[in-house]
């Protein structure tokens, strides 16, 4: 899948926010508002994770080789 295709898919996902698709009716209970808020925040977090996954990963540091020679022992 090309980078442009993935970018287009992310744009569609951004426009399909839960708050845009299912607006709460006026006079809804506090529980309904809390549920909708949680859905929105979870959706935003998922989009941030997808965006982060699309970026290049930092380089991993070189791991030191374990040697057990006498010069390494602190005696």
C-alpha positions as CSV (number, residue, x, y, z in Angstrom):
1,X,0.0,0.0,0.0
2,X,1.5,3.3,-1.0
3,X,2.0,6.3,1.2
4,X,-0.6,8.4,-0.6
5,X,-3.2,5.7,-0.1
6,X,-2.5,5.5,3.6
7,X,-2.7,9.3,3.9
8,X,-6.0,9.2,2.2
9,X,-7.3,6.5,4.5
10,X,-6.1,8.5,7.6
11,X,-8.0,11.6,6.2
12,X,-11.2,9.5,5.9
13,X,-10.7,8.2,9.4
14,X,-10.2,11.7,10.8
15,X,-13.5,12.8,9.2
16,X,-15.4,9.7,10.6
17,X,-15.1,10.8,14.2
18,X,-17.7,9.2,16.6
19,X,-19.0,12.7,17.6
20,X,-19.7,13.5,13.9
21,X,-21.5,10.3,13.1
22,X,-23.8,10.1,16.2
23,X,-24.6,13.4,17.8
24,X,-26.2,13.3,21.2
25,X,-29.7,14.6,21.5
26,X,-30.4,17.6,23.6
27,X,-31.1,16.7,27.2
28,X,-29.1,13.4,27.2
29,X,-28.0,12.1,30.6
30,X,-24.6,12.7,32.1
31,X,-23.8,9.0,31.5
32,X,-24.5,9.4,27.8
33,X,-22.2,12.4,27.6
34,X,-19.4,10.6,29.5
35,X,-19.7,7.6,27.2
36,X,-19.6,9.8,24.1
37,X,-16.6,11.6,25.5
38,X,-14.8,8.4,26.2
39,X,-15.5,7.1,22.7
40,X,-14.2,10.4,21.2
41,X,-11.0,10.4,23.2
42,X,-10.4,6.7,22.4
43,X,-10.8,7.4,18.7
44,X,-8.4,10.4,18.9
45,X,-5.9,8.2,20.7
46,X,-6.2,5.5,18.0
47,X,-5.6,8.1,15.3
48,X,-2.5,9.3,17.1
49,X,-1.2,5.8,17.4
50,X,-1.7,5.2,13.6
51,X,0.1,8.5,12.9
52,X,3.0,7.5,15.1
53,X,3.2,4.0,13.5
54,X,3.6,5.7,10.1
55,X,6.7,7.6,11.1
56,X,10.1,6.2,11.0
57,X,11.4,4.5,14.1
58,X,14.4,5.9,16.0
59,X,17.6,3.9,15.5
60,X,18.2,1.3,18.1
61,X,21.5,1.8,20.1
62,X,24.2,-0.9,19.7
63,X,24.1,-3.4,22.5
64,X,27.5,-4.0,24.2
65,X,28.9,-7.5,23.8
66,X,29.1,-9.3,27.1
67,X,32.6,-10.5,27.7
68,X,33.8,-12.1,31.0
69,X,37.5,-11.4,30.7
70,X,39.6,-10.6,33.8
71,X,40.0,-6.9,32.8
72,X,36.2,-6.4,33.1
73,X,35.9,-7.8,36.6
74,X,36.0,-5.2,39.4
75,X,37.8,-7.2,42.0
